[in-house]
Amino acid sequence: MDISEFSDVRATVDYSLHQISYPLDAYLMTDKDADLIDQAFHLEFKACVNENGGQYTVPTVPVSERAAMPERRYGLWDVDEAAAYGYALPPGEKYADPLSELSEADMLAADKCGTVKYLPLVTRDAMAADGQDAETYLASSIASTAFELAQSDARWQAADDEWYQCIEDAGFVADREALGPVVPADAEGALRAAVVEATCSDSTGRIQRLADIESQYQAALIADQQTALNSSLEKQQEIIEQARNIIGEHS
């Protein structure tokens, strides 16, 4: 695929927020959209539970906060985080599952509300399920294609080669199948491996390089399917408006 026209496209790598932004993100739902869809679901579910004689509490913390995860698309790249937690995820706030707090009577009422479903949520890794409109999820499908194409790019291989060499220079064996160093079984060794992986990602500039390559393939695919992507955005907007209407009905 010829991407020469898009060689100046760059991803936005935010080290402070541990996030990466890509061109296709403009054609996906935002955290705010996800929060609206989540709120709409829980309000509908609460109404159903109440109608069946039970009680249900809508989460007060937005799903974008409840489900927040560090970006590890290309492995570890935050040295401080790796030094503190190794390969484990940083401990986040613990939020109670509303279902776990239901009494037996409330749970019986909730069991009658299986027809209450989430509206389609179109995020980076989401794909259309059976019966859903594939065009609505076009951007996430294109993102998957761009990722595959980027991985076969010689520049991607060069960035990985430098990264693996850095890992080996630090005294670890590089595992190209597992995409990182061979992790020792002991806790101290595993922590050191995580720090080396993140440090090498930083020193070789690997994260920005890979994200830029992926972004360039995304940009080329966007140009090729611009009309369909615009249509997908319109369908997503209809879903978001539906969520707003549900919230309005139950607020």
C-alpha positions in Angstrom: 0.0 0.0 0.0 1.5 3.4 -1.0 1.5 5.7 2.0 4.1 8.1 0.7 1.5 10.9 0.5 1.0 10.6 4.3 4.6 10.4 5.4 4.2 13.6 7.5 1.3 12.2 9.6 2.1 11.8 13.3 0.4 10.3 16.3 0.1 12.3 19.5 1.9 10.5 22.3 1.0 12.0 25.7 3.5 10.6 28.2 1.9 12.4 31.1 -1.5 10.9 30.5 -0.1 7.7 29.1 -2.3 8.0 26.0 -1.8 7.8 22.2 -4.1 9.6 19.8 -4.5 8.4 16.2 -6.2 9.9 13.1 -9.0 7.3 13.3 -9.9 8.4 16.7 -11.8 11.3 15.0 -14.2 8.6 13.7 -14.8 6.8 16.9 -16.9 7.5 20.0 -15.3 9.6 22.7 -15.1 8.9 26.5 -18.0 11.3 26.9 -20.0 9.4 24.4 -19.2 6.1 26.2 -20.4 7.7 29.5 -23.7 8.7 27.9 -24.3 5.2 26.6 -23.4 3.7 29.9 -25.7 6.1 31.8 -28.5 5.4 29.4 -28.2 1.6 30.0 -28.1 1.9 33.8 -31.1 4.3 33.9 -33.1 1.9 31.7 -32.0 -1.1 33.8 -33.0 0.7 37.0 -36.4 1.5 35.6 -36.9 -2.1 34.7 -35.8 -3.4 38.1 -38.1 -0.9 39.8 -41.0 -1.9 37.6 -40.4 -5.5 38.8 -40.4 -4.5 42.5 -36.7 -4.2 43.1 -34.2 -1.5 43.8 -31.1 -0.7 41.7 -28.5 2.0 42.1 -27.1 3.7 39.0 -23.2 4.1 39.2 -22.2 7.6 40.0 -18.7 7.3 38.6 -18.6 7.6 34.7 -17.5 4.4 32.9 -14.6 6.2 31.4 -13.2 6.4 34.9 -14.4 3.0 36.1 -12.8 1.3 33.1 -9.7 3.5 32.6 -6.6 1.4 31.6 -3.1 2.5 30.7 -2.2 2.3 27.0 0.0 -0.7 26.4 -0.5 -1.2 22.7 3.2 -1.5 22.1 4.1 -2.9 25.5 5.5 -1.1 28.5 6.7 2.5 28.0 6.3 4.3 31.3 9.5 3.7 33.2 8.2 4.9 36.6 5.1 2.7 36.2 7.2 -0.3 35.3 9.5 0.3 38.3 6.5 0.5 40.6 4.2 -2.3 39.3 6.2 -4.4 36.8 3.9 -6.1 34.3 0.9 -5.8 36.6 -1.6 -3.0 36.0 -1.4 -0.1 38.4 -4.0 -0.4 41.1 -6.9 1.9 40.3 -9.9 3.0 42.3 -12.2 0.1 43.2 -15.8 0.6 42.2 -18.6 -1.6 43.4 -20.5 -3.5 40.8 -24.2 -2.4 41.4 -25.3 -6.0 40.8 -23.1 -7.2 43.7 -25.0 -5.0 46.1 -28.4 -6.3 45.2 -30.5 -8.2 47.7 -32.0 -11.6 46.8 -35.3 -9.9 46.0 -33.6 -7.2 43.9 -31.7 -9.8 42.0 -34.9 -11.7 41.2 -36.2 -8.4 39.8 -33.0 -7.8 37.8 -33.2 -11.2 36.3 -36.3 -10.1 34.5 -34.4 -7.2 32.8 -32.3 -9.1 30.4 -33.9 -7.3 27.5 -32.3 -4.1 28.5 -29.2 -3.8 26.3 -26.3 -1.5 25.8 -26.5 0.7 22.7 -23.6 0.1 20.3 -20.4 1.5 21.6 -17.9 2.2 18.8 -14.4 2.3 20.3 -11.0 1.5 18.9 -11.1 -2.3 19.5 -14.9 -2.8 19.1 -16.3 -4.9 16.3 -19.8 -5.4 15.0 -21.6 -8.3 16.6 -24.0 -10.5 14.8 -27.0 -8.5 13.6 -25.2 -5.1 14.1 -24.5 -2.7 11.2 -20.8 -3.2 10.2 -20.6 0.3 8.7 -21.2 1.8 12.1 -18.0 0.1 13.3 -16.0 0.9 10.1 -13.4 3.0 11.9 -12.5 0.2 14.3 -12.3 -2.2 11.4 -10.0 0.1 9.5 -7.8 0.6 12.6 -7.3 -3.2 12.8 -6.3 -3.3 9.1 -3.9 -0.3 9.6 -2.3 -2.1 12.5 -1.7 -5.2 10.5 -0.2 -3.3 7.6 2.0 -1.2 9.8 3.5 -4.3 11.4 4.7 -5.4 8.0 6.4 -2.1 7.3 10.2 -2.2 7.2 10.4 0.8 9.5 8.4 -1.1 12.2 10.8 -4.0 12.0 13.8 -1.5 12.3 12.3 0.0 15.4 11.7 -3.4 16.9 15.2 -4.5 16.1 16.7 -1.6 17.9 14.4 -2.3 20.9 15.3 -5.9 21.0 19.0 -5.1 20.8 18.6 -2.6 23.7 16.9 -5.4 25.7 19.7 -7.8 25.0 22.4 -5.2 25.8 20.8 -4.8 29.2 21.4 -8.5 29.8 18.0 -10.0 28.9 17.1 -12.5 26.2 14.7 -10.9 23.7 11.6 -13.0 22.9 10.2 -11.9 19.6 7.1 -14.1 19.8 6.2 -12.7 23.2 7.2 -9.2 22.1 9.6 -8.3 24.9 12.3 -9.7 27.1 12.1 -13.3 28.5 10.7 -12.6 31.9 12.4 -14.3 34.9 10.2 -16.4 37.2 11.2 -14.5 40.3 9.5 -11.3 41.3 12.7 -9.2 41.4 13.8 -10.4 38.0 10.4 -9.8 36.5 10.4 -6.3 37.8 13.8 -5.6 36.3 12.6 -7.0 33.0 9.7 -4.6 33.0 11.9 -1.7 33.7 14.3 -2.7 30.9 11.4 -3.1 28.5 10.0 0.4 29.3 13.5 2.0 29.4 14.4 0.6 26.0 11.0 1.8 24.6 11.9 5.2 25.8 15.5 5.3 24.7 14.9 4.1 21.2 11.8 6.3 20.6 9.9 3.1 19.7 6.5 4.2 20.9 6.4 7.4 18.8 7.9 5.6 15.8 5.4 2.8 15.8 2.4 5.1 16.5 3.5 7.3 13.6 3.7 4.4 11.2 0.3 3.1 12.2 -1.1 6.6 11.9 0.2 6.9 8.3 -1.6 3.7 7.3 -4.7 4.9 9.0 -4.5 8.2 7.2 -4.2 6.5 3.8 -7.2 4.2 4.6 -9.2 7.2 5.8 -8.6 8.9 2.5 -9.7 5.8 0.6 -12.9 5.4 2.6 -13.8 8.9 3.6 -17.4 8.9 2.4 -18.2 5.6 4.3 -16.5 6.9 7.4 -18.6 10.1 7.3 -21.7 7.9 7.1 -20.4 5.9 10.0 -20.1 9.1 12.0 -23.7 10.0 11.2 -24.9 6.6 12.5 -22.8 7.0 15.6 -24.3 10.4 16.2 -27.8 8.8 16.0 -26.8 6.3 18.7 -25.5 9.1 20.9 -28.7 11.0 20.4 -30.7 7.9 21.3 -28.7 7.7 24.5 -29.4 11.3 25.3 -33.1 10.7 24.8 -33.1 7.7 27.1 -31.4 9.8 29.8 -33.9 12.6 29.3 -36.8 10.1 29.7 -35.5 8.7 33.0 -34.0 11.9 34.6 
